[in-house]
Amino acid sequence: MPATSSTSAVSGDAIAGIAAAAVLMTQAMAFGIALYEPYIGSASAGALAGLIGAAVLSLFSSLSRGTTGMISGPTGPVLALLVAISGTLASSGLSGASVVQGLAVVVVMAGMIQVFLGLTKAGRIVKLVPVPVVAGFMTGSGVLMIRSQFDPIAIPGFAADTMTPSWIPAATALATVLAMWQGGRRFPAVPTVIPGLLAGIGAFYLLCWWFGVAAPAAWLVGELPRLAWSELVTRPSIPNPMPWLVIVVSAVTLAAFTSLDTLLTSVVADARTGGRHDVRREVVAQGLGHVMTGLSGGMAGAGTTAATMVAIRNGGRHYPGAFLAGFVLLCLVAANETTAHLPVGALAGVVIFVALGLIERNIWVWVRRRRTRLDAGIALTVLGVTVIWDLMMAVGLGVLITVMQFVIVQARAPVVLRRESGTTMRSQRMRGREEQAVLDEHGDDVVVYDLRGSLVFATADRLFEELLPDLKRGARMVISLKRVAFVDLTGVDTLRQIADQARIHGGEVVFANVHKRTGLSRKIRKTLRRVGIGDETRIKTFISSDAALEYAEDRLLKTHGALMRGRPVALAESELCETMPAEHVARLEPHISRREAARRTVVYEAGQPGGTLYIVHKGSVDLRLPTGTHHWSRLARVGPGMLFGEVSFQTPGPHTATAVATERCELLALERESFERLSEEDPEVALAVLRCVVRVLGRRLRQANHEIYRLNQF
């Protein structure tokens, strides 16, 4: 059974490789002629270069198994880029065969760069090219490709007498384009190049027969040159001098673009096969393929979507590219004369049809919409520079414009996600009536800022301007960096300026949720010291916004002399008894027991049976909700005079949270048994206790509802 399965897989790859070759060979020859014929004057030699590129690139891509069913070879966008590079080389002083040799050097160097990108896992960077730049580049490439076909299909005498047979190549190209267009609509399962090529060949020879014209050699591809093994291993000679700056820039551009083109094809292949491509393997394989392609005089390329889909539909999975390479080489060795009667006009039609498909029609939609006009402007700029000036310069200009657009958008984007005052937002520390009254009256003196995005040179000044009103009035400010992704040196200096301004005006700034992925140390002060800014700056940093807010509230209460921390609170002043008559408190006190808890002592665990009502006499207790084996979330911090354990006391059952002493505590406890005795001995006091507990529960429920509403608004 395994042998049968293996044989089936090999036969499937073989069939898929041959089927893909039927699509790719025509395209490769057409692109090779379009690129090389203007410089070497031979259509057959250009077709040979395209076929060599298809065979070598498909072989390396297949052997790497980076993408299931991948077929590589010359593509339309790569042709447009190579045409632009060849034009740049020609304008730099090279001519004829020297341009071809310069292209070979560019292809080899681009392959080396691709190998480096793949090995260093930097291949993902090529995906960051903005869509408007790609759209403008593609459209400009299509225009250049169409313009490059004017010479092959235009015969001298065409302009002087349009009724002469000299228009036959142009008519052949038109018939090919129309057949590919209609074939794609009527027969979607058939590669468009097949009906297009058949129609073009038929139209060419029909017109020649009708007008009694013997096809001249200029109208035909001609017999391919004999392929010898030495041609595949001979290193191309390098003319001297070479425009090395143009070579290097062209190689980097070609490496990035072919990698992007290939990875886009990989994504399409993954969607069809359900696989997942390996970026590193695919980019390295394309790089090695380009090195060998350049050394063997072939044409550069990338992953081809059409041929890849044909291979996948015909059962290709692991090695269809290897079988395609073998089939192409077999044709070059044994059947190279088959192209002798292939019309150039038909291949030109294939190139023109592919070029028309590259034109991004959505650019005109972007122009009509106000929100996308800037993107349309970028695309049209890249398009114009591509057609009029230079393709590589157009790409660089487009990326530069997009970077500027990004900086402007970032500078305009609000850095402050939320601003709340201490009147509407409180820490989780439960406070007594006196402290609550001070916070209600002076809560606006505490302000919480939640920041988002990146605090960099483009956004730092905007943040400072937004915080300036609160800085000038001396507010106590909590700045949360929980949603900040990155802080650069300018952002760090801005944080230092904010802290200094607050201190100058009598206020204070503290930071919360500082995480290392922003580029900051957990302690802002340490980061400032590391970068040489503000060695004397004393800035407090807290692990959470709640801890920072509690600190700011404590500082405000201390200023107004209302901070209860450190002071013991008698039973009569506690939250339970603050509304009880003194005689009721005196009758309740004998039923209250006293307990002590050292720092970090667990008063009770979540899930344990409850029934005891606790009042903090001195110290503080955290109420924590367990969220994992070693993780928890703080629900509240209970200070002097506040009670806890009221839920399980009112409704007997297990505790819903864990109570932990955060410092040495003295607690007052009302046991359930003591309360039951009190109910029998003094029902009036017991009823007063229940009323007070219900009142506290209602107050806390109202606070919880307010917090839920606030979070929902946020």
C-alpha positions in Angstrom: 0.0 0.0 0.0 2.8 2.6 0.8 4.5 1.7 -2.5 1.3 2.2 -4.4 0.7 5.5 -2.7 4.2 6.7 -3.4 3.9 5.7 -7.1 0.6 7.6 -7.3 2.2 10.7 -5.8 5.1 10.6 -8.3 2.7 10.1 -11.3 0.6 13.0 -10.0 3.6 15.2 -9.8 4.7 14.2 -13.3 1.4 14.9 -14.9 1.1 18.2 -13.0 4.6 19.2 -14.0 3.9 18.6 -17.7 0.5 20.4 -17.5 2.1 23.4 -15.8 4.9 23.4 -18.4 2.3 23.9 -21.2 1.3 27.1 -19.5 4.7 28.4 -18.3 6.8 27.7 -21.4 4.8 30.0 -23.6 4.8 32.7 -21.0 8.5 32.3 -20.3 9.4 32.5 -24.0 7.2 35.6 -24.5 8.8 37.3 -21.5 12.3 36.3 -22.5 11.8 37.7 -26.0 10.4 41.0 -24.6 13.4 41.5 -22.3 16.4 40.4 -24.3 15.5 40.9 -28.0 16.1 44.7 -28.0 19.7 44.1 -26.8 20.8 40.9 -28.6 18.5 41.1 -31.7 17.5 37.5 -31.5 14.0 36.3 -30.5 15.1 32.7 -30.2 17.9 33.5 -27.8 15.5 35.6 -25.6 13.0 32.7 -25.6 15.8 30.3 -24.6 16.7 32.6 -21.6 13.1 32.6 -20.5 12.9 28.8 -20.6 16.1 28.4 -18.7 14.8 30.7 -16.0 11.6 28.7 -15.8 13.4 25.3 -15.5 16.0 26.3 -13.0 13.7 28.3 -10.7 11.0 25.6 -10.7 13.6 23.0 -9.9 15.0 24.7 -6.9 11.6 25.8 -5.6 10.3 22.2 -5.9 13.3 20.6 -4.2 13.0 22.9 -1.2 9.4 21.9 -0.6 8.7 25.3 0.8 5.3 25.6 -0.7 3.0 22.7 -1.8 2.7 22.6 -5.6 4.8 25.7 -6.2 5.9 26.5 -9.8 8.3 29.3 -10.4 9.4 31.1 -13.5 9.4 34.5 -15.3 6.3 36.6 -14.4 4.8 39.8 -15.7 5.8 42.0 -12.7 9.3 40.7 -12.7 9.5 41.3 -16.5 8.5 44.9 -16.0 11.1 45.3 -13.3 13.8 43.8 -15.4 12.9 46.0 -18.4 13.3 49.0 -16.1 16.6 47.7 -14.8 17.9 47.0 -18.3 16.9 50.6 -19.3 18.8 52.0 -16.3 21.8 49.9 -17.2 21.6 51.2 -20.8 21.4 54.8 -19.6 24.5 54.1 -17.4 26.7 53.5 -20.4 26.2 49.8 -21.2 24.8 48.7 -24.6 23.9 45.5 -26.4 25.3 42.3 -24.9 26.8 44.3 -22.0 23.3 45.1 -20.8 22.5 41.4 -20.8 25.7 40.6 -18.9 24.8 43.4 -16.4 21.4 41.8 -15.9 23.0 38.5 -15.2 25.2 40.1 -12.5 22.0 41.7 -11.0 20.2 38.3 -11.0 23.1 36.5 -9.3 23.5 39.3 -6.7 19.7 39.4 -6.1 19.8 35.6 -5.5 22.6 36.0 -2.9 20.5 38.7 -1.1 17.5 36.4 -1.1 19.5 33.6 0.5 20.6 36.1 3.2 17.0 37.2 3.7 15.8 33.6 4.1 18.6 32.5 6.4 18.2 35.5 8.7 14.4 35.1 8.7 14.2 38.7 7.3 12.0 37.6 4.4 8.9 38.7 6.2 10.1 42.3 5.8 9.3 42.3 2.1 5.6 41.9 3.0 5.6 45.4 4.4 5.4 47.2 1.0 2.3 49.5 1.2 -0.7 48.6 -1.0 -0.8 52.0 -2.9 2.9 51.6 -3.8 2.3 48.0 -5.0 -0.8 49.2 -7.0 1.1 52.0 -8.6 4.1 49.8 -9.3 1.9 47.1 -10.9 0.0 49.5 -13.0 3.2 51.2 -14.2 4.7 47.8 -14.9 1.7 46.9 -17.0 2.1 50.1 -19.0 5.8 49.5 -19.6 5.1 45.9 -20.6 2.5 47.0 -23.2 4.9 49.7 -24.5 7.7 47.2 -24.8 5.6 45.1 -27.3 5.2 48.0 -29.8 8.5 47.3 -31.6 8.0 43.4 -32.0 4.6 43.8 -33.6 5.2 47.1 -35.6 6.8 46.4 -39.1 8.3 49.3 -41.1 5.7 50.6 -43.5 2.8 50.2 -41.1 2.3 53.9 -40.7 2.6 54.7 -44.4 0.0 52.2 -45.7 -2.3 50.6 -43.2 -3.7 48.3 -45.9 -0.4 46.4 -46.4 0.1 43.1 -44.7 2.6 44.7 -42.3 -0.2 44.9 -39.7 -0.4 41.1 -39.5 1.8 40.8 -36.3 -0.4 43.5 -34.6 -3.6 41.6 -35.7 -2.1 38.4 -34.4 -1.4 40.0 -31.0 -5.0 41.4 -30.9 -6.5 38.0 -31.8 -4.4 36.4 -29.0 -5.6 39.0 -26.4 -9.2 38.6 -27.4 -9.0 34.8 -27.3 -7.4 34.9 -23.8 -10.1 37.2 -22.6 -13.0 35.2 -23.9 -11.3 31.9 -23.0 -11.0 33.0 -19.4 -14.7 33.9 -19.3 -16.1 30.8 -21.1 -13.7 28.1 -20.0 -12.4 29.1 -16.6 -10.9 25.6 -16.0 -8.6 26.0 -19.0 -5.4 28.2 -18.7 -6.1 31.3 -20.8 -2.7 31.0 -22.5 -3.8 27.9 -24.4 -6.8 29.3 -26.3 -4.9 32.6 -26.8 -1.9 30.9 -28.3 -4.0 28.7 -30.6 -6.0 31.6 -31.8 -2.9 33.7 -32.3 -1.2 31.1 -34.4 -4.3 30.3 -36.4 -4.9 34.0 -37.1 -1.3 34.6 -38.1 -1.2 31.8 -40.7 -4.7 32.5 -41.9 -3.9 36.2 -42.6 -0.6 35.2 -44.3 -2.5 32.7 -46.5 -5.3 35.2 -47.3 -2.9 37.9 -48.4 -0.4 35.5 -50.0 2.5 36.7 -47.8 5.4 34.5 -46.9 6.1 35.1 -43.2 9.5 36.9 -42.9 12.0 35.8 -40.2 11.3 38.9 -38.1 7.7 37.7 -37.6 8.8 34.3 -36.2 10.6 33.2 -33.0 12.9 30.9 -35.0 14.7 27.8 -33.9 16.1 27.9 -30.4 19.9 27.8 -30.1 21.3 24.4 -29.4 21.6 23.9 -25.6 25.0 22.6 -24.5 25.9 21.6 -20.9 28.7 24.2 -20.9 26.0 27.0 -21.3 24.6 26.0 -17.9 27.8 26.3 -16.0 29.7 29.1 -17.7 30.0 32.3 -15.7 29.0 35.3 -17.7 31.8 37.8 -18.4 31.6 41.1 -16.6 32.1 44.2 -18.7 34.4 46.8 -17.3 33.6 49.4 -16.0 30.3 48.4 -14.4 27.8 50.8 -12.9 28.0 49.1 -9.5 25.7 51.5 -7.7 23.0 50.8 -10.2 23.8 47.0 -10.0 23.5 46.9 -6.2 20.3 49.0 -6.0 18.8 47.0 -8.8 19.7 43.7 -7.0 18.2 44.8 -3.7 15.0 45.8 -5.5 14.8 42.6 -7.5 15.4 40.5 -4.4 12.7 42.2 -2.4 10.2 42.2 -5.3 10.7 38.6 -6.4 10.4 37.5 -2.8 7.2 39.4 -2.3 5.8 38.0 -5.6 6.7 34.5 -4.6 5.2 34.7 -1.1 2.0 36.0 -2.5 1.8 33.0 -4.7 2.6 30.8 -1.7 -0.4 32.3 0.1 -2.7 31.4 -2.9 -1.3 27.9 -3.0 -1.9 27.4 0.7 -5.5 28.4 0.3 -6.0 25.8 -2.4 -4.0 22.9 -0.8 -4.7 23.6 2.9 -1.0 23.6 3.6 1.2 26.2 5.1 4.3 27.5 3.3 7.7 27.8 4.9 8.9 31.4 4.2 12.5 30.6 5.0 12.8 27.6 2.7 11.0 29.3 -0.1 13.0 32.5 -0.1 16.3 30.6 0.2 15.3 28.3 -2.7 14.4 31.2 -4.9 17.7 32.8 -4.0 19.7 29.7 -5.0 17.6 29.4 -8.1 18.4 33.0 -9.1 22.1 32.4 -8.5 22.1 29.5 -10.9 19.8 31.2 -13.3 22.1 34.2 -13.6 25.2 32.0 -14.1 23.4 30.1 -16.8 22.1 33.1 -18.7 18.5 32.7 -17.8 15.8 35.2 -16.9 14.8 36.0 -13.3 11.3 35.2 -12.0 9.2 34.3 -9.1 6.3 32.1 -8.1 3.7 32.0 -10.9 0.1 31.8 -9.7 -1.4 30.5 -13.0 1.1 27.6 -13.5 1.0 26.8 -9.7 -2.8 26.5 -9.8 -2.6 24.3 -12.9 -0.1 22.0 -11.1 -2.2 21.8 -8.0 -5.4 21.0 -10.0 -3.6 18.2 -11.8 -2.5 16.5 -8.5 0.9 18.2 -8.0 2.1 18.3 -4.4 5.8 17.7 -3.7 7.9 17.8 -6.9 5.8 19.1 -9.9 8.5 21.8 -10.4 11.2 19.2 -10.8 9.2 17.3 -13.5 8.5 20.6 -15.2 12.3 21.4 -15.3 13.0 18.0 -16.7 10.4 18.4 -19.4 11.6 21.9 -20.4 15.2 20.7 -20.6 14.1 17.7 -22.7 12.3 20.0 -25.1 15.4 22.3 -25.3 17.7 19.3 -26.2 15.4 17.3 -28.4 12.7 19.6 -29.8 14.2 23.0 -30.0 13.1 23.4 -33.6 9.4 23.4 -32.7 9.6 27.2 -32.1 10.8 27.9 -35.6 7.3 28.7 -36.9 5.9 30.3 -33.7 4.7 33.8 -34.5 6.2 36.6 -32.4 2.9 38.4 -32.5 1.1 35.6 -30.6 3.7 35.8 -27.8 3.4 39.6 -27.8 -0.3 39.1 -27.3 0.3 36.9 -24.3 2.6 39.6 -22.8 0.0 42.4 -23.5 -2.8 40.3 -21.9 -0.8 39.7 -18.8 0.1 43.4 -18.7 -3.5 44.4 -18.8 -4.2 42.2 -15.8 -1.5 44.1 -13.8 -3.3 47.4 -14.2 -5.0 48.3 -10.9 -8.4 49.7 -11.8 -9.3 50.4 -8.1 -7.0 53.5 -8.3 -9.8 55.4 -10.0 -12.2 54.3 -7.3 -9.8 55.6 -4.7 -9.7 58.9 -6.5 -13.4 59.4 -6.2 -13.5 58.7 -2.5 -12.3 61.4 -0.2 -10.9 59.0 2.4 -8.7 57.2 -0.1 -7.5 60.1 -2.3 -4.2 60.3 -0.5 -3.6 56.6 -1.3 -4.7 57.2 -4.9 -2.2 60.1 -5.0 0.6 57.8 -3.9 -0.4 55.2 -6.4 -0.6 57.7 -9.3 2.8 59.2 -8.3 4.4 55.8 -8.4 2.7 55.1 -11.7 3.8 58.4 -13.2 7.4 58.1 -12.1 7.5 54.5 -13.3 6.4 55.3 -16.8 8.1 58.6 -17.3 11.3 58.3 -15.2 12.5 55.1 -13.5 10.7 52.1 -11.9 13.1 51.7 -9.0 13.0 55.4 -8.3 9.2 55.2 -8.3 9.2 52.4 -5.7 11.6 54.3 -3.4 9.6 57.5 -3.8 6.3 55.6 -3.1 7.7 54.1 0.1 9.1 57.5 1.2 5.7 59.1 0.7 4.0 56.3 2.6 6.4 56.6 5.5 5.7 60.4 5.6 2.0 59.6 5.5 2.4 57.2 8.4 4.3 59.7 10.5 1.7 62.4 9.9 -1.2 60.0 10.8 0.6 58.9 13.9 1.2 62.5 14.9 -2.5 63.3 14.5 -3.7 60.1 16.3 -4.7 60.7 19.9 -2.2 59.2 22.3 -4.6 59.5 25.3 -7.1 56.7 25.3 -8.9 57.8 28.4 -8.8 60.6 31.0 -10.6 60.2 34.3 -10.6 62.2 37.5 -10.5 60.8 41.0 -14.1 61.9 41.4 -15.4 59.3 39.0 -12.7 56.7 39.2 -11.5 55.3 42.6 -9.0 52.7 43.6 -10.0 49.3 45.0 -9.1 50.4 48.5 -12.2 50.6 50.6 -12.2 53.8 52.6 -14.2 55.2 55.5 -16.7 57.9 55.4 -14.2 60.7 56.3 -11.8 59.6 53.5 -14.6 59.2 51.1 -15.9 62.7 51.8 -12.4 64.2 51.1 -12.1 62.3 47.8 -15.6 63.4 46.8 -14.7 67.0 47.4 -11.2 67.1 46.0 -11.2 64.1 43.7 -10.5 66.3 40.7 -7.0 66.9 42.0 -6.2 63.2 41.0 -6.2 62.4 37.3 -5.7 59.1 35.5 -4.4 58.9 31.9 -4.5 55.7 29.9 -2.1 56.0 26.9 -2.1 53.9 23.8 -0.1 53.3 20.6 3.5 54.3 20.4 5.1 57.2 22.3 7.7 58.3 19.7 9.0 61.5 18.2 5.8 62.0 16.1 3.4 61.7 19.1 5.4 62.8 22.1 4.8 66.6 21.7 1.0 66.0 21.2 0.9 64.1 24.5 2.7 66.9 26.4 0.2 69.4 25.0 -2.8 67.3 26.1 -1.4 66.9 29.6 -0.3 70.5 30.0 -3.6 71.9 31.6 -3.5 69.3 34.4 0.3 69.8 34.8 -0.1 73.6 35.3 -2.8 73.2 38.0 -0.6 70.9 40.0 -2.7 67.7 39.8 -1.6 64.4 41.0 -1.4 62.3 37.8 -1.4 58.6 37.1 -0.1 57.7 33.7 -0.7 54.1 32.6 1.5 52.6 29.8 -0.4 49.3 29.6 -1.5 49.8 26.0 1.7 51.6 24.8 3.6 49.4 22.3 6.9 51.3 22.1 8.6 54.3 23.6 11.6 55.8 21.8 14.3 58.2 23.2 12.1 61.3 22.4 9.2 59.6 24.3 11.4 58.9 27.3 12.6 62.6 27.4 8.9 63.7 27.1 8.0 61.6 30.2 10.8 63.3 32.1 9.6 66.7 31.0 6.1 65.8 32.2 7.4 64.7 35.6 9.5 67.9 35.9 6.5 70.2 35.0 4.3 68.5 37.5 6.9 69.0 40.3 7.4 72.7 39.3 3.7 73.4 39.7 3.3 71.5 43.0 1.9 68.3 41.5 3.2 64.8 41.0 3.3 62.2 38.2 3.5 58.4 38.8 3.6 55.7 36.2 1.8 52.4 36.0 1.9 49.2 33.9 5.4 49.8 32.6 6.5 46.7 30.6 9.8 45.9 29.0 8.5 45.4 25.5 8.0 49.2 25.2 11.8 49.6 25.5 11.5 50.9 29.1 12.8 49.4 32.3 10.1 48.6 34.8 11.4 51.6 36.7 11.2 54.8 34.7 13.9 56.3 36.8 16.3 53.5 35.7 15.6 54.1 32.1 16.2 57.8 32.4 19.5 57.1 34.1 20.5 54.6 31.4 20.0 57.1 28.5 21.6 59.9 30.4 18.5 62.0 31.1 17.5 63.4 34.5 19.9 61.5 36.8 18.2 63.3 39.8 14.7 62.7 38.6 12.7 60.8 41.2 9.7 59.1 39.6 7.6 56.4 41.2 6.5 53.4 39.1 3.7 50.9 40.1 2.9 47.5 38.8 -0.8 48.4 38.2 -3.0 51.4 37.7 -5.0 50.6 40.8 -1.8 50.6 43.0 -0.8 53.9 41.4 -4.2 55.4 42.0 -4.3 54.3 45.6 -0.9 56.0 46.1 -2.3 59.2 44.5 -5.4 59.1 46.7 -3.3 58.6 49.8 -1.1 61.6 49.0 -4.3 63.7 48.5 -5.8 62.5 51.8 -2.5 63.1 53.6 -2.5 66.7 52.3 -5.9 67.3 53.7 -5.2 65.5 57.0 -7.7 62.7 56.4 -5.5 59.7 55.8 -6.5 56.9 58.2 -3.6 54.6 57.3 -1.6 53.7 60.4 -4.3 54.9 62.8 -6.4 52.3 64.7 -10.2 52.8 64.3 -12.4 52.0 67.2 -15.5 49.7 66.8 -17.9 52.7 67.3 -16.2 54.5 64.3 -16.2 51.5 62.1 -18.2 51.0 58.9 -20.5 48.6 60.8 -21.3 50.8 63.8 -21.0 54.4 62.4 -24.8 54.8 62.5 -25.5 52.8 65.6 -26.4 54.4 68.9 -23.6 54.3 71.5 -25.7 52.0 73.7 -26.0 49.5 70.9 -22.3 49.5 70.3 -21.6 49.0 74.0 -24.0 46.0 74.1 -22.4 44.5 70.9 -18.8 44.9 72.0 -18.8 41.9 74.4 -19.6 39.6 71.4 -16.6 40.9 69.4 -13.3 39.0 69.6 -9.9 40.4 68.7 -7.4 38.8 66.4 -3.9 39.6 65.0 -2.5 38.7 61.6 1.1 39.1 60.5 2.0 40.5 57.1 1.1 38.0 54.3 -1.0 35.9 56.6 -4.1 34.3 55.0 -7.2 35.2 57.0 -9.3 32.8 55.0 -9.2 31.0 51.7 -11.7 31.2 48.8 -13.9 28.1 49.0 -13.5 27.7 52.8 -16.7 27.7 54.9 -17.5 31.3 56.1 -19.7 32.9 58.7 -17.4 35.4 60.4 -17.7 39.1 60.0 -14.4 41.0 60.2 -13.6 44.6 60.9 -10.1 46.0 60.3 -9.0 47.8 63.5 -5.5 48.5 62.2 -3.6 47.6 59.1 -5.1 46.5 55.7 -6.3 43.3 54.1 -6.5 42.4 50.4 -9.4 40.5 49.0 -8.2 38.4 46.1 -10.0 36.4 43.5 -7.9 33.3 42.4 -7.5 33.1 38.6 -4.9 30.2 38.5 -2.6 28.1 40.6 -0.3 31.0 41.4 -2.3 33.9 40.0 -5.0 36.1 41.4 -6.8 39.4 40.8 -7.3 41.9 43.6 -10.9 42.8 44.2 -10.5 45.3 47.0 -8.2 46.5 49.8 -9.8 46.9 53.1 -8.4 49.5 55.5 -9.0 50.6 59.1 -12.7 50.7 60.1 -13.9 48.7 57.0 -15.5 45.3 57.2 -15.1 42.2 55.1 -16.5 38.7 55.0 -20.0 40.2 55.0 -21.4 38.0 52.2 -20.7 34.7 53.9 -21.8 36.2 57.2 -25.1 37.4 55.7 -25.7 34.2 53.6 -23.8 31.3 55.2 -21.6 29.5 52.6 -18.1 29.3 51.3 -16.0 32.4 50.9 -15.9 33.7 47.3 -12.4 35.4 47.7 -9.2 35.0 49.6 -8.3 37.5 52.4 -4.6 38.2 52.9 -3.1 40.7 55.3 -0.8 43.1 53.5 0.7 44.4 56.7 0.5 43.6 60.4 -3.2 43.8 61.2 -5.5 43.9 64.2 -8.9 42.6 63.4 -12.3 42.6 65.2 -14.4 39.5 64.5 -18.0 38.7 65.0 -18.5 34.9 64.9 -21.7 33.4 63.6 -22.2 31.6 66.9 -21.7 34.8 68.9 -24.2 36.6 66.6 -26.8 33.8 67.2 -26.4 34.2 70.9 -26.7 38.0 70.5 -30.0 37.4 68.6 -31.4 35.4 71.5 -30.1 37.7 74.2 -30.5 41.1 72.5 -32.5 40.9 69.3 -32.7 44.7 69.0 -28.8 45.0 68.6 -28.7 41.9 66.4 -31.3 43.5 64.1 -29.3 46.7 64.1 -26.2 44.7 63.0 -28.1 43.1 60.2 -29.4 46.5 59.0 -25.9 47.9 59.0 -24.5 44.9 57.0 -27.3 45.2 54.5 -26.6 48.9 54.2 -22.9 48.2 53.5 -23.8 45.6 51.0 -26.1 48.0 49.2 -23.4 50.7 49.1 -20.8 48.3 47.7 -23.3 47.0 45.1 -23.9 50.5 44.0 -20.2 51.1 43.7 -19.9 47.9 41.7 -22.7 49.0 39.3 -20.9 52.3 38.8 -17.6 50.6 38.0 -19.3 48.3 35.5 -21.0 51.2 33.9 -17.7 53.1 33.7 -15.8 50.1 32.2 -18.6 49.6 29.7 -18.2 53.3 28.6 -14.5 52.7 28.3 
